[in-house]
Amino acid sequence: MIFSRKRAGAGRHARDQRTEALDANELAEPVIPGPPDRGPYDVSEAPAGVQRLDLGSLQIPAVPEVEVRVQADPQGVIQQVVLVHGQNALQLGVFAAPRSEGIWDEVREEIRQSLFNDGAAAQEADGEYGTELHARVRTPDGLTDLRFIGVDGPRWMVRCVYQGAAATDPAAAGPLASCLEGLVVDRGHEAKPVREPLPLRLPREVAEQAGPAAAAAGEAPREA
């Protein structure tokens, strides 16, 4: 290493240059990322002017030929949301997550282990939203393919399960994929335990139309 002696003013000049560069960096406007190109969106980033079915923590975009089926209790609290198009189905769930990191990696491993314990093998694969989980399970109707997708957002995670041809061929998802890309999550500001399901409720007008008998039956179909 070679050291050289500089004039007394050189060091100050160098410091002044560094200071000017630092000041310029500090004065530069921060780069603010724009909204994502597709959903699921946080409610703070959701595009305006889109008709959606408001289920509380989830807002589902209106997509032609997609039926929204919900299982709810007599009070209108939703236990399950399934979107149906032809022979394909997409089950949706939304959960609280930490502010600092996503939880899909951990949840995916727990799903894989649960399937393994039930005698079903599951494999990871790369998908449009990152790492997916593909499995084939035995049901009363025979073997069924499932495709699990997780999307981590700001303090929330959406879990999706495709059934039908869309479970093995993403191109077959069609309008269901459009629903997922337009989905909006309203996390709310309340503190919630990690992985706790976020509250879902029937819209008031739907609950009133369905009535106690329909809610007790557990299904209130609605065209999105």
mmCIF file of the C-alpha atoms, coordinates in Angstrom:
data_MODEL
# 
_entry.id   MODEL 
# 
loop_
_atom_site.group_PDB 
_atom_site.id 
_atom_site.type_symbol 
_atom_site.label_atom_id 
_atom_site.label_alt_id 
_atom_site.label_comp_id 
_atom_site.label_asym_id 
_atom_site.label_entity_id 
_atom_site.label_seq_id 
_atom_site.pdbx_PDB_ins_code 
_atom_site.Cartn_x 
_atom_site.Cartn_y 
_atom_site.Cartn_z 
_atom_site.occupancy 
_atom_site.B_iso_or_equiv 
_atom_site.pdbx_formal_charge 
_atom_site.auth_seq_id 
_atom_site.auth_comp_id 
_atom_site.auth_asym_id 
_atom_site.auth_atom_id 
_atom_site.pdbx_PDB_model_num 
ATOM 1   C CA . MET A 1 1   ? 0.000   0.000   0.000   1.00 0.00 ? 1   MET A CA 1 
ATOM 2   C CA . ILE A 1 2   ? 1.381   3.454   -0.949  1.00 0.00 ? 2   ILE A CA 1 
ATOM 3   C CA . PHE A 1 3   ? 0.767   6.577   1.107   1.00 0.00 ? 3   PHE A CA 1 
ATOM 4   C CA . SER A 1 4   ? 1.334   10.094  -0.285  1.00 0.00 ? 4   SER A CA 1 
ATOM 5   C CA . ARG A 1 5   ? 1.373   13.455  1.418   1.00 0.00 ? 5   ARG A CA 1 
ATOM 6   C CA . LYS A 1 6   ? -1.168  15.964  0.166   1.00 0.00 ? 6   LYS A CA 1 
ATOM 7   C CA . ARG A 1 7   ? -1.310  19.694  0.414   1.00 0.00 ? 7   ARG A CA 1 
ATOM 8   C CA . ALA A 1 8   ? -3.125  21.051  3.402   1.00 0.00 ? 8   ALA A CA 1 
ATOM 9   C CA . GLY A 1 9   ? -6.030  22.237  1.313   1.00 0.00 ? 9   GLY A CA 1 
ATOM 10  C CA . ALA A 1 10  ? -6.472  18.997  -0.562  1.00 0.00 ? 10  ALA A CA 1 
ATOM 11  C CA . GLY A 1 11  ? -8.023  17.157  2.309   1.00 0.00 ? 11  GLY A CA 1 
ATOM 12  C CA . ARG A 1 12  ? -10.540 19.888  2.943   1.00 0.00 ? 12  ARG A CA 1 
ATOM 13  C CA . HIS A 1 13  ? -11.433 20.050  -0.719  1.00 0.00 ? 13  HIS A CA 1 
ATOM 14  C CA . ALA A 1 14  ? -12.004 16.314  -0.728  1.00 0.00 ? 14  ALA A CA 1 
ATOM 15  C CA . ARG A 1 15  ? -14.151 16.594  2.372   1.00 0.00 ? 15  ARG A CA 1 
ATOM 16  C CA . ASP A 1 16  ? -16.121 19.400  0.778   1.00 0.00 ? 16  ASP A CA 1 
ATOM 17  C CA . GLN A 1 17  ? -16.753 17.244  -2.277  1.00 0.00 ? 17  GLN A CA 1 
ATOM 18  C CA . ARG A 1 18  ? -17.931 14.369  -0.126  1.00 0.00 ? 18  ARG A CA 1 
ATOM 19  C CA . THR A 1 19  ? -20.173 16.728  1.834   1.00 0.00 ? 19  THR A CA 1 
ATOM 20  C CA . GLU A 1 20  ? -21.665 18.121  -1.346  1.00 0.00 ? 20  GLU A CA 1 
ATOM 21  C CA . ALA A 1 21  ? -22.341 14.607  -2.617  1.00 0.00 ? 21  ALA A CA 1 
ATOM 22  C CA . LEU A 1 22  ? -23.917 13.647  0.703   1.00 0.00 ? 22  LEU A CA 1 
ATOM 23  C CA . ASP A 1 23  ? -26.088 16.753  0.733   1.00 0.00 ? 23  ASP A CA 1 
ATOM 24  C CA . ALA A 1 24  ? -27.220 16.036  -2.809  1.00 0.00 ? 24  ALA A CA 1 
ATOM 25  C CA . ASN A 1 25  ? -28.189 12.499  -1.840  1.00 0.00 ? 25  ASN A CA 1 
ATOM 26  C CA . GLU A 1 26  ? -30.066 13.719  1.188   1.00 0.00 ? 26  GLU A CA 1 
ATOM 27  C CA . LEU A 1 27  ? -31.936 16.319  -0.854  1.00 0.00 ? 27  LEU A CA 1 
ATOM 28  C CA . ALA A 1 28  ? -32.861 13.835  -3.573  1.00 0.00 ? 28  ALA A CA 1 
ATOM 29  C CA . GLU A 1 29  ? -36.485 12.767  -3.444  1.00 0.00 ? 29  GLU A CA 1 
ATOM 30  C CA . PRO A 1 30  ? -36.959 9.192   -2.218  1.00 0.00 ? 30  PRO A CA 1 
ATOM 31  C CA . VAL A 1 31  ? -38.029 6.627   -4.786  1.00 0.00 ? 31  VAL A CA 1 
ATOM 32  C CA . ILE A 1 32  ? -41.558 5.562   -3.880  1.00 0.00 ? 32  ILE A CA 1 
ATOM 33  C CA . PRO A 1 33  ? -42.643 2.270   -5.470  1.00 0.00 ? 33  PRO A CA 1 
ATOM 34  C CA . GLY A 1 34  ? -45.882 2.403   -7.373  1.00 0.00 ? 34  GLY A CA 1 
ATOM 35  C CA . PRO A 1 35  ? -48.858 0.123   -6.778  1.00 0.00 ? 35  PRO A CA 1 
ATOM 36  C CA . PRO A 1 36  ? -48.432 -3.526  -7.802  1.00 0.00 ? 36  PRO A CA 1 
ATOM 37  C CA . ASP A 1 37  ? -49.383 -4.523  -11.316 1.00 0.00 ? 37  ASP A CA 1 
ATOM 38  C CA . ARG A 1 38  ? -51.833 -7.118  -10.044 1.00 0.00 ? 38  ARG A CA 1 
ATOM 39  C CA . GLY A 1 39  ? -53.460 -8.306  -6.842  1.00 0.00 ? 39  GLY A CA 1 
ATOM 40  C CA . PRO A 1 40  ? -54.141 -9.463  -4.349  1.00 0.00 ? 40  PRO A CA 1 
ATOM 41  C CA . TYR A 1 41  ? -53.961 -5.783  -3.422  1.00 0.00 ? 41  TYR A CA 1 
ATOM 42  C CA . ASP A 1 42  ? -53.861 -4.181  -0.035  1.00 0.00 ? 42  ASP A CA 1 
ATOM 43  C CA . VAL A 1 43  ? -56.880 -1.893  0.312   1.00 0.00 ? 43  VAL A CA 1 
ATOM 44  C CA . SER A 1 44  ? -54.506 1.097   0.379   1.00 0.00 ? 44  SER A CA 1 
ATOM 45  C CA . GLU A 1 45  ? -53.269 0.222   -3.140  1.00 0.00 ? 45  GLU A CA 1 
ATOM 46  C CA . ALA A 1 46  ? -56.411 -1.140  -4.773  1.00 0.00 ? 46  ALA A CA 1 
ATOM 47  C CA . PRO A 1 47  ? -57.431 0.381   -8.122  1.00 0.00 ? 47  PRO A CA 1 
ATOM 48  C CA . ALA A 1 48  ? -60.538 2.520   -7.988  1.00 0.00 ? 48  ALA A CA 1 
ATOM 49  C CA . GLY A 1 49  ? -63.619 2.132   -10.129 1.00 0.00 ? 49  GLY A CA 1 
ATOM 50  C CA . VAL A 1 50  ? -63.884 -1.668  -9.863  1.00 0.00 ? 50  VAL A CA 1 
ATOM 51  C CA . GLN A 1 51  ? -67.108 -3.386  -8.808  1.00 0.00 ? 51  GLN A CA 1 
ATOM 52  C CA . ARG A 1 52  ? -66.391 -5.781  -5.939  1.00 0.00 ? 52  ARG A CA 1 
ATOM 53  C CA . LEU A 1 53  ? -68.328 -7.988  -3.552  1.00 0.00 ? 53  LEU A CA 1 
ATOM 54  C CA . ASP A 1 54  ? -67.421 -6.712  -0.077  1.00 0.00 ? 54  ASP A CA 1 
ATOM 55  C CA . LEU A 1 55  ? -67.010 -9.560  2.409   1.00 0.00 ? 55  LEU A CA 1 
ATOM 56  C CA . GLY A 1 56  ? -65.182 -7.494  5.007   1.00 0.00 ? 56  GLY A CA 1 
ATOM 57  C CA . SER A 1 57  ? -61.522 -8.467  4.960   1.00 0.00 ? 57  SER A CA 1 
ATOM 58  C CA . LEU A 1 58  ? -61.831 -9.686  1.353   1.00 0.00 ? 58  LEU A CA 1 
ATOM 59  C CA . GLN A 1 59  ? -63.289 -7.775  -1.565  1.00 0.00 ? 59  GLN A CA 1 
ATOM 60  C CA . ILE A 1 60  ? -63.845 -9.981  -4.602  1.00 0.00 ? 60  ILE A CA 1 
ATOM 61  C CA . PRO A 1 61  ? -63.973 -8.374  -8.067  1.00 0.00 ? 61  PRO A CA 1 
ATOM 62  C CA . ALA A 1 62  ? -67.018 -8.980  -10.209 1.00 0.00 ? 62  ALA A CA 1 
ATOM 63  C CA . VAL A 1 63  ? -65.912 -11.317 -13.010 1.00 0.00 ? 63  VAL A CA 1 
ATOM 64  C CA . PRO A 1 64  ? -68.483 -12.688 -15.489 1.00 0.00 ? 64  PRO A CA 1 
ATOM 65  C CA . GLU A 1 65  ? -69.464 -16.361 -15.095 1.00 0.00 ? 65  GLU A CA 1 
ATOM 66  C CA . VAL A 1 66  ? -67.749 -16.714 -11.715 1.00 0.00 ? 66  VAL A CA 1 
ATOM 67  C CA . GLU A 1 67  ? -70.004 -17.801 -8.862  1.00 0.00 ? 67  GLU A CA 1 
ATOM 68  C CA . VAL A 1 68  ? -69.106 -16.857 -5.297  1.00 0.00 ? 68  VAL A CA 1 
ATOM 69  C CA . ARG A 1 69  ? -70.179 -19.492 -2.786  1.00 0.00 ? 69  ARG A CA 1 
ATOM 70  C CA . VAL A 1 70  ? -69.888 -18.755 0.905   1.00 0.00 ? 70  VAL A CA 1 
ATOM 71  C CA . GLN A 1 71  ? -70.536 -20.874 3.944   1.00 0.00 ? 71  GLN A CA 1 
ATOM 72  C CA . ALA A 1 72  ? -71.827 -18.710 6.780   1.00 0.00 ? 72  ALA A CA 1 
ATOM 73  C CA . ASP A 1 73  ? -73.355 -19.123 10.227  1.00 0.00 ? 73  ASP A CA 1 
ATOM 74  C CA . PRO A 1 74  ? -76.776 -17.697 11.194  1.00 0.00 ? 74  PRO A CA 1 
ATOM 75  C CA . GLN A 1 75  ? -75.100 -14.426 12.236  1.00 0.00 ? 75  GLN A CA 1 
ATOM 76  C CA . GLY A 1 76  ? -73.646 -13.958 8.764   1.00 0.00 ? 76  GLY A CA 1 
ATOM 77  C CA . VAL A 1 77  ? -70.056 -14.753 9.780   1.00 0.00 ? 77  VAL A CA 1 
ATOM 78  C CA . ILE A 1 78  ? -68.392 -16.493 6.840   1.00 0.00 ? 78  ILE A CA 1 
ATOM 79  C CA . GLN A 1 79  ? -66.511 -19.730 7.432   1.00 0.00 ? 79  GLN A CA 1 
ATOM 80  C CA . GLN A 1 80  ? -65.510 -20.487 3.843   1.00 0.00 ? 80  GLN A CA 1 
ATOM 81  C CA . VAL A 1 81  ? -65.284 -18.686 0.490   1.00 0.00 ? 81  VAL A CA 1 
ATOM 82  C CA . VAL A 1 82  ? -65.123 -20.630 -2.788  1.00 0.00 ? 82  VAL A CA 1 
ATOM 83  C CA . LEU A 1 83  ? -65.161 -19.199 -6.301  1.00 0.00 ? 83  LEU A CA 1 
ATOM 84  C CA . VAL A 1 84  ? -66.498 -21.523 -9.008  1.00 0.00 ? 84  VAL A CA 1 
ATOM 85  C CA . HIS A 1 85  ? -66.179 -21.398 -12.777 1.00 0.00 ? 85  HIS A CA 1 
ATOM 86  C CA . GLY A 1 86  ? -67.222 -24.487 -14.684 1.00 0.00 ? 86  GLY A CA 1 
ATOM 87  C CA . GLN A 1 87  ? -65.394 -27.493 -13.228 1.00 0.00 ? 87  GLN A CA 1 
ATOM 88  C CA . ASN A 1 88  ? -62.755 -25.333 -11.539 1.00 0.00 ? 88  ASN A CA 1 
ATOM 89  C CA . ALA A 1 89  ? -62.867 -23.955 -8.000  1.00 0.00 ? 89  ALA A CA 1 
ATOM 90  C CA . LEU A 1 90  ? -60.727 -21.528 -6.007  1.00 0.00 ? 90  LEU A CA 1 
ATOM 91  C CA . GLN A 1 91  ? -60.958 -21.528 -2.217  1.00 0.00 ? 91  GLN A CA 1 
ATOM 92  C CA . LEU A 1 92  ? -59.808 -18.330 -0.495  1.00 0.00 ? 92  LEU A CA 1 
ATOM 93  C CA . GLY A 1 93  ? -58.653 -17.629 3.049   1.00 0.00 ? 93  GLY A CA 1 
ATOM 94  C CA . VAL A 1 94  ? -57.016 -14.552 4.563   1.00 0.00 ? 94  VAL A CA 1 
ATOM 95  C CA . PHE A 1 95  ? -54.946 -14.418 7.748   1.00 0.00 ? 95  PHE A CA 1 
ATOM 96  C CA . ALA A 1 96  ? -53.103 -11.947 9.957   1.00 0.00 ? 96  ALA A CA 1 
ATOM 97  C CA . ALA A 1 97  ? -49.325 -11.805 9.517   1.00 0.00 ? 97  ALA A CA 1 
ATOM 98  C CA . PRO A 1 98  ? -46.425 -9.934  11.134  1.00 0.00 ? 98  PRO A CA 1 
ATOM 99  C CA . ARG A 1 99  ? -45.443 -6.498  9.937   1.00 0.00 ? 99  ARG A CA 1 
ATOM 100 C CA . SER A 1 100 ? -41.813 -7.488  9.367   1.00 0.00 ? 100 SER A CA 1 
ATOM 101 C CA . GLU A 1 101 ? -42.021 -10.694 7.339   1.00 0.00 ? 101 GLU A CA 1 
ATOM 102 C CA . GLY A 1 102 ? -44.299 -13.037 5.409   1.00 0.00 ? 102 GLY A CA 1 
ATOM 103 C CA . ILE A 1 103 ? -45.552 -16.375 6.693   1.00 0.00 ? 103 ILE A CA 1 
ATOM 104 C CA . TRP A 1 104 ? -46.287 -18.334 3.495   1.00 0.00 ? 104 TRP A CA 1 
ATOM 105 C CA . ASP A 1 105 ? -43.013 -20.275 3.649   1.00 0.00 ? 105 ASP A CA 1 
ATOM 106 C CA . GLU A 1 106 ? -43.871 -21.596 7.127   1.00 0.00 ? 106 GLU A CA 1 
ATOM 107 C CA . VAL A 1 107 ? -47.526 -22.208 6.316   1.00 0.00 ? 107 VAL A CA 1 
ATOM 108 C CA . ARG A 1 108 ? -46.606 -24.064 3.119   1.00 0.00 ? 108 ARG A CA 1 
ATOM 109 C CA . GLU A 1 109 ? -44.307 -26.402 5.033   1.00 0.00 ? 109 GLU A CA 1 
ATOM 110 C CA . GLU A 1 110 ? -47.048 -27.094 7.589   1.00 0.00 ? 110 GLU A CA 1 
ATOM 111 C CA . ILE A 1 111 ? -49.503 -27.904 4.789   1.00 0.00 ? 111 ILE A CA 1 
ATOM 112 C CA . ARG A 1 112 ? -46.970 -30.226 3.177   1.00 0.00 ? 112 ARG A CA 1 
ATOM 113 C CA . GLN A 1 113 ? -46.376 -32.013 6.487   1.00 0.00 ? 113 GLN A CA 1 
ATOM 114 C CA . SER A 1 114 ? -50.104 -32.340 7.148   1.00 0.00 ? 114 SER A CA 1 
ATOM 115 C CA . LEU A 1 115 ? -50.658 -33.848 3.707   1.00 0.00 ? 115 LEU A CA 1 
ATOM 116 C CA . PHE A 1 116 ? -47.758 -36.237 4.254   1.00 0.00 ? 116 PHE A CA 1 
ATOM 117 C CA . ASN A 1 117 ? -49.269 -37.366 7.556   1.00 0.00 ? 117 ASN A CA 1 
ATOM 118 C CA . ASP A 1 118 ? -52.515 -38.091 5.716   1.00 0.00 ? 118 ASP A CA 1 
ATOM 119 C CA . GLY A 1 119 ? -50.674 -40.217 3.160   1.00 0.00 ? 119 GLY A CA 1 
ATOM 120 C CA . ALA A 1 120 ? -50.586 -37.645 0.359   1.00 0.00 ? 120 ALA A CA 1 
ATOM 121 C CA . ALA A 1 121 ? -47.374 -36.539 -1.293  1.00 0.00 ? 121 ALA A CA 1 
ATOM 122 C CA . ALA A 1 122 ? -46.904 -32.850 -2.110  1.00 0.00 ? 122 ALA A CA 1 
ATOM 123 C CA . GLN A 1 123 ? -44.307 -31.170 -4.294  1.00 0.00 ? 123 GLN A CA 1 
ATOM 124 C CA . GLU A 1 124 ? -43.170 -27.579 -4.494  1.00 0.00 ? 124 GLU A CA 1 
ATOM 125 C CA . ALA A 1 125 ? -43.158 -25.775 -7.832  1.00 0.00 ? 125 ALA A CA 1 
ATOM 126 C CA . ASP A 1 126 ? -42.491 -22.271 -9.107  1.00 0.00 ? 126 ASP A CA 1 
ATOM 127 C CA . GLY A 1 127 ? -45.619 -20.302 -9.953  1.00 0.00 ? 127 GLY A CA 1 
ATOM 128 C CA . GLU A 1 128 ? -46.712 -16.791 -10.804 1.00 0.00 ? 128 GLU A CA 1 
ATOM 129 C CA . TYR A 1 129 ? -46.834 -15.852 -7.117  1.00 0.00 ? 129 TYR A CA 1 
ATOM 130 C CA . GLY A 1 130 ? -43.681 -17.678 -6.064  1.00 0.00 ? 130 GLY A CA 1 
ATOM 131 C CA . THR A 1 131 ? -43.415 -21.163 -4.615  1.00 0.00 ? 131 THR A CA 1 
ATOM 132 C CA . GLU A 1 132 ? -46.602 -23.230 -4.842  1.00 0.00 ? 132 GLU A CA 1 
ATOM 133 C CA . LEU A 1 133 ? -47.511 -26.617 -3.417  1.00 0.00 ? 133 LEU A CA 1 
ATOM 134 C CA . HIS A 1 134 ? -49.031 -29.306 -5.647  1.00 0.00 ? 134 HIS A CA 1 
ATOM 135 C CA . ALA A 1 135 ? -50.703 -32.374 -4.170  1.00 0.00 ? 135 ALA A CA 1 
ATOM 136 C CA . ARG A 1 136 ? -53.022 -35.233 -5.057  1.00 0.00 ? 136 ARG A CA 1 
ATOM 137 C CA . VAL A 1 137 ? -55.377 -36.299 -2.288  1.00 0.00 ? 137 VAL A CA 1 
ATOM 138 C CA . ARG A 1 138 ? -57.893 -39.094 -1.942  1.00 0.00 ? 138 ARG A CA 1 
ATOM 139 C CA . THR A 1 139 ? -61.522 -38.042 -1.484  1.00 0.00 ? 139 THR A CA 1 
ATOM 140 C CA . PRO A 1 140 ? -64.827 -39.923 -1.492  1.00 0.00 ? 140 PRO A CA 1 
ATOM 141 C CA . ASP A 1 141 ? -65.067 -39.047 -5.190  1.00 0.00 ? 141 ASP A CA 1 
ATOM 142 C CA . GLY A 1 142 ? -61.587 -40.395 -5.965  1.00 0.00 ? 142 GLY A CA 1 
ATOM 143 C CA . LEU A 1 143 ? -58.203 -38.753 -6.375  1.00 0.00 ? 143 LEU A CA 1 
ATOM 144 C CA . THR A 1 144 ? -58.265 -34.953 -6.509  1.00 0.00 ? 144 THR A CA 1 
ATOM 145 C CA . ASP A 1 145 ? -55.467 -32.586 -7.510  1.00 0.00 ? 145 ASP A CA 1 
ATOM 146 C CA . LEU A 1 146 ? -54.890 -29.463 -5.419  1.00 0.00 ? 146 LEU A CA 1 
ATOM 147 C CA . ARG A 1 147 ? -52.680 -26.441 -6.013  1.00 0.00 ? 147 ARG A CA 1 
ATOM 148 C CA . PHE A 1 148 ? -51.861 -24.263 -2.999  1.00 0.00 ? 148 PHE A CA 1 
ATOM 149 C CA . ILE A 1 149 ? -50.792 -20.640 -3.479  1.00 0.00 ? 149 ILE A CA 1 
ATOM 150 C CA . GLY A 1 150 ? -49.809 -18.148 -0.817  1.00 0.00 ? 150 GLY A CA 1 
ATOM 151 C CA . VAL A 1 151 ? -49.490 -14.380 -1.210  1.00 0.00 ? 151 VAL A CA 1 
ATOM 152 C CA . ASP A 1 152 ? -47.834 -12.340 1.552   1.00 0.00 ? 152 ASP A CA 1 
ATOM 153 C CA . GLY A 1 153 ? -48.996 -8.742  1.892   1.00 0.00 ? 153 GLY A CA 1 
ATOM 154 C CA . PRO A 1 154 ? -48.578 -5.977  4.461   1.00 0.00 ? 154 PRO A CA 1 
ATOM 155 C CA . ARG A 1 155 ? -49.625 -7.714  7.709   1.00 0.00 ? 155 ARG A CA 1 
ATOM 156 C CA . TRP A 1 156 ? -51.749 -10.295 5.887   1.00 0.00 ? 156 TRP A CA 1 
ATOM 157 C CA . MET A 1 157 ? -51.487 -13.485 3.877   1.00 0.00 ? 157 MET A CA 1 
ATOM 158 C CA . VAL A 1 158 ? -53.947 -14.847 1.336   1.00 0.00 ? 158 VAL A CA 1 
ATOM 159 C CA . ARG A 1 159 ? -54.075 -18.636 0.976   1.00 0.00 ? 159 ARG A CA 1 
ATOM 160 C CA . CYS A 1 160 ? -55.583 -20.008 -2.224  1.00 0.00 ? 160 CYS A CA 1 
ATOM 161 C CA . VAL A 1 161 ? -56.416 -23.586 -3.205  1.00 0.00 ? 161 VAL A CA 1 
ATOM 162 C CA . TYR A 1 162 ? -57.237 -24.473 -6.810  1.00 0.00 ? 162 TYR A CA 1 
ATOM 163 C CA . GLN A 1 163 ? -59.230 -27.593 -7.682  1.00 0.00 ? 163 GLN A CA 1 
ATOM 164 C CA . GLY A 1 164 ? -60.143 -29.026 -11.058 1.00 0.00 ? 164 GLY A CA 1 
ATOM 165 C CA . ALA A 1 165 ? -58.062 -28.636 -14.195 1.00 0.00 ? 165 ALA A CA 1 
ATOM 166 C CA . ALA A 1 166 ? -56.660 -25.368 -12.787 1.00 0.00 ? 166 ALA A CA 1 
ATOM 167 C CA . ALA A 1 167 ? -54.878 -27.413 -10.111 1.00 0.00 ? 167 ALA A CA 1 
ATOM 168 C CA . THR A 1 168 ? -52.511 -28.902 -12.692 1.00 0.00 ? 168 THR A CA 1 
ATOM 169 C CA . ASP A 1 169 ? -52.713 -26.345 -15.516 1.00 0.00 ? 169 ASP A CA 1 
ATOM 170 C CA . PRO A 1 170 ? -52.569 -22.661 -14.465 1.00 0.00 ? 170 PRO A CA 1 
ATOM 171 C CA . ALA A 1 171 ? -53.784 -21.644 -17.921 1.00 0.00 ? 171 ALA A CA 1 
ATOM 172 C CA . ALA A 1 172 ? -57.082 -23.408 -17.184 1.00 0.00 ? 172 ALA A CA 1 
ATOM 173 C CA . ALA A 1 173 ? -57.847 -21.075 -14.255 1.00 0.00 ? 173 ALA A CA 1 
ATOM 174 C CA . GLY A 1 174 ? -59.173 -18.414 -16.641 1.00 0.00 ? 174 GLY A CA 1 
ATOM 175 C CA . PRO A 1 175 ? -61.658 -16.100 -14.868 1.00 0.00 ? 175 PRO A CA 1 
ATOM 176 C CA . LEU A 1 176 ? -60.664 -17.490 -11.467 1.00 0.00 ? 176 LEU A CA 1 
ATOM 177 C CA . ALA A 1 177 ? -57.139 -16.174 -12.021 1.00 0.00 ? 177 ALA A CA 1 
ATOM 178 C CA . SER A 1 178 ? -58.689 -12.794 -12.862 1.00 0.00 ? 178 SER A CA 1 
ATOM 179 C CA . CYS A 1 179 ? -60.524 -12.858 -9.530  1.00 0.00 ? 179 CYS A CA 1 
ATOM 180 C CA . LEU A 1 180 ? -57.268 -13.513 -7.699  1.00 0.00 ? 180 LEU A CA 1 
ATOM 181 C CA . GLU A 1 181 ? -55.464 -10.767 -9.614  1.00 0.00 ? 181 GLU A CA 1 
ATOM 182 C CA . GLY A 1 182 ? -58.199 -8.295  -8.668  1.00 0.00 ? 182 GLY A CA 1 
ATOM 183 C CA . LEU A 1 183 ? -58.675 -9.427  -5.072  1.00 0.00 ? 183 LEU A CA 1 
ATOM 184 C CA . VAL A 1 184 ? -58.463 -6.745  -2.348  1.00 0.00 ? 184 VAL A CA 1 
ATOM 185 C CA . VAL A 1 185 ? -57.549 -7.323  1.308   1.00 0.00 ? 185 VAL A CA 1 
ATOM 186 C CA . ASP A 1 186 ? -58.758 -4.925  4.006   1.00 0.00 ? 186 ASP A CA 1 
ATOM 187 C CA . ARG A 1 187 ? -56.605 -5.921  6.985   1.00 0.00 ? 187 ARG A CA 1 
ATOM 188 C CA . GLY A 1 188 ? -57.916 -3.263  9.355   1.00 0.00 ? 188 GLY A CA 1 
ATOM 189 C CA . HIS A 1 189 ? -55.811 -1.671  12.085  1.00 0.00 ? 189 HIS A CA 1 
ATOM 190 C CA . GLU A 1 190 ? -56.589 -3.928  15.042  1.00 0.00 ? 190 GLU A CA 1 
ATOM 191 C CA . ALA A 1 191 ? -53.796 -5.999  16.546  1.00 0.00 ? 191 ALA A CA 1 
ATOM 192 C CA . LYS A 1 192 ? -54.378 -9.690  15.841  1.00 0.00 ? 192 LYS A CA 1 
ATOM 193 C CA . PRO A 1 193 ? -52.431 -12.872 16.601  1.00 0.00 ? 193 PRO A CA 1 
ATOM 194 C CA . VAL A 1 194 ? -50.332 -14.102 13.693  1.00 0.00 ? 194 VAL A CA 1 
ATOM 195 C CA . ARG A 1 195 ? -52.230 -16.582 11.468  1.00 0.00 ? 195 ARG A CA 1 
ATOM 196 C CA . GLU A 1 196 ? -55.606 -15.690 12.939  1.00 0.00 ? 196 GLU A CA 1 
ATOM 197 C CA . PRO A 1 197 ? -58.241 -15.681 10.168  1.00 0.00 ? 197 PRO A CA 1 
ATOM 198 C CA . LEU A 1 198 ? -59.323 -12.149 9.335   1.00 0.00 ? 198 LEU A CA 1 
ATOM 199 C CA . PRO A 1 199 ? -63.074 -11.601 9.787   1.00 0.00 ? 199 PRO A CA 1 
ATOM 200 C CA . LEU A 1 200 ? -65.360 -12.216 6.819   1.00 0.00 ? 200 LEU A CA 1 
ATOM 201 C CA . ARG A 1 201 ? -69.050 -11.312 6.784   1.00 0.00 ? 201 ARG A CA 1 
ATOM 202 C CA . LEU A 1 202 ? -71.906 -11.406 4.312   1.00 0.00 ? 202 LEU A CA 1 
ATOM 203 C CA . PRO A 1 203 ? -72.939 -8.004  2.988   1.00 0.00 ? 203 PRO A CA 1 
ATOM 204 C CA . ARG A 1 204 ? -76.003 -6.819  4.893   1.00 0.00 ? 204 ARG A CA 1 
ATOM 205 C CA . GLU A 1 205 ? -78.284 -6.947  1.884   1.00 0.00 ? 205 GLU A CA 1 
ATOM 206 C CA . VAL A 1 206 ? -77.205 -10.522 1.062   1.00 0.00 ? 206 VAL A CA 1 
ATOM 207 C CA . ALA A 1 207 ? -77.660 -11.651 4.664   1.00 0.00 ? 207 ALA A CA 1 
ATOM 208 C CA . GLU A 1 208 ? -81.130 -10.109 4.744   1.00 0.00 ? 208 GLU A CA 1 
ATOM 209 C CA . GLN A 1 209 ? -82.109 -11.732 1.444   1.00 0.00 ? 209 GLN A CA 1 
ATOM 210 C CA . ALA A 1 210 ? -80.742 -15.104 2.460   1.00 0.00 ? 210 ALA A CA 1 
ATOM 211 C CA . GLY A 1 211 ? -82.538 -15.060 5.799   1.00 0.00 ? 211 GLY A CA 1 
ATOM 212 C CA . PRO A 1 212 ? -81.785 -17.188 8.848   1.00 0.00 ? 212 PRO A CA 1 
ATOM 213 C CA . ALA A 1 213 ? -82.742 -20.448 7.130   1.00 0.00 ? 213 ALA A CA 1 
ATOM 214 C CA . ALA A 1 214 ? -80.324 -19.977 4.233   1.00 0.00 ? 214 ALA A CA 1 
ATOM 215 C CA . ALA A 1 215 ? -77.521 -18.867 6.541   1.00 0.00 ? 215 ALA A CA 1 
ATOM 216 C CA . ALA A 1 216 ? -78.077 -21.900 8.747   1.00 0.00 ? 216 ALA A CA 1 
ATOM 217 C CA . ALA A 1 217 ? -77.936 -24.097 5.663   1.00 0.00 ? 217 ALA A CA 1 
ATOM 218 C CA . GLY A 1 218 ? -74.408 -22.798 5.200   1.00 0.00 ? 218 GLY A CA 1 
ATOM 219 C CA . GLU A 1 219 ? -74.414 -21.544 1.616   1.00 0.00 ? 219 GLU A CA 1 
ATOM 220 C CA . ALA A 1 220 ? -75.359 -18.281 -0.020  1.00 0.00 ? 220 ALA A CA 1 
ATOM 221 C CA . PRO A 1 221 ? -74.443 -18.325 -3.720  1.00 0.00 ? 221 PRO A CA 1 
ATOM 222 C CA . ARG A 1 222 ? -73.921 -15.034 -5.428  1.00 0.00 ? 222 ARG A CA 1 
ATOM 223 C CA . GLU A 1 223 ? -72.874 -14.148 -8.961  1.00 0.00 ? 223 GLU A CA 1 
ATOM 224 C CA . ALA A 1 224 ? -69.836 -11.894 -8.898  1.00 0.00 ? 224 ALA A CA 1 
# 
